[in-house]
């Protein structure tokens, strides 16, 4: 089983990347192979709905292939002006329903303020449902992210750390359950 995480921040010292890594580490401990896509390291062009998609740069094709081959996803975004980042939305625009159909998706929101990233989480759930994916019911949000992490990359709030770790474990369980269900449908 392969779980791919997408950190939707362009900041090289991203707290979103740290949060996604916590979930990926928990998924790995639960038996999954994991990979992180940090959008700051994947320079995607602006999606322009061109008819000949073969003319997009190689990074776009690699992104679509990586997501298509994943069994499940972890998607995290900082909240910019009340929603997900433009970089993340742009990258998701390259995907179609066939790339995400029946994939389980763990969603995380990261906020600079004390209110959390509820709008980001809700918007990502809506986008995933429109792409025929299954967002997990638990979608934690990290408030005041600039001060939320310890030097070792873990969250200072032990309960929030445990929630993210549980999210990674649940993602693996949901992917396994969906796999069994899909196998039964084929028989």
KABELQUI-V223183 format. One record per run of one state. SS is the DSSP state (H for helix, E for strand, L for the rest). FROM is the first residue (numbers start at 1). TO is the last residue. If there is no record, write none. Layout:
ss=SS from=FROM to=TO
ss=SS from=FROM to=TO
This chain:
ss=L from=1 to=1
ss=E from=2 to=7
ss=L from=8 to=14
ss=H from=15 to=29
ss=L from=30 to=32
ss=E from=33 to=38
ss=H from=39 to=41
ss=L from=42 to=52
ss=H from=53 to=55
ss=L from=56 to=57
ss=H from=58 to=69
ss=L from=70 to=71
ss=E from=72 to=78
ss=L from=79 to=79
ss=E from=80 to=80
ss=L from=81 to=82
ss=E from=83 to=83
ss=L from=84 to=85
ss=H from=86 to=93
ss=L from=94 to=96
ss=H from=97 to=100
ss=L from=101 to=103
ss=E from=104 to=110
ss=L from=111 to=117
ss=H from=118 to=130
ss=L from=131 to=133
ss=E from=134 to=135
ss=L from=136 to=140
ss=E from=141 to=142
ss=L from=143 to=144
ss=H from=145 to=147
ss=L from=148 to=148
ss=E from=149 to=149
ss=L from=150 to=154
ss=E from=155 to=155
ss=L from=156 to=157
ss=H from=158 to=186
ss=L from=187 to=187
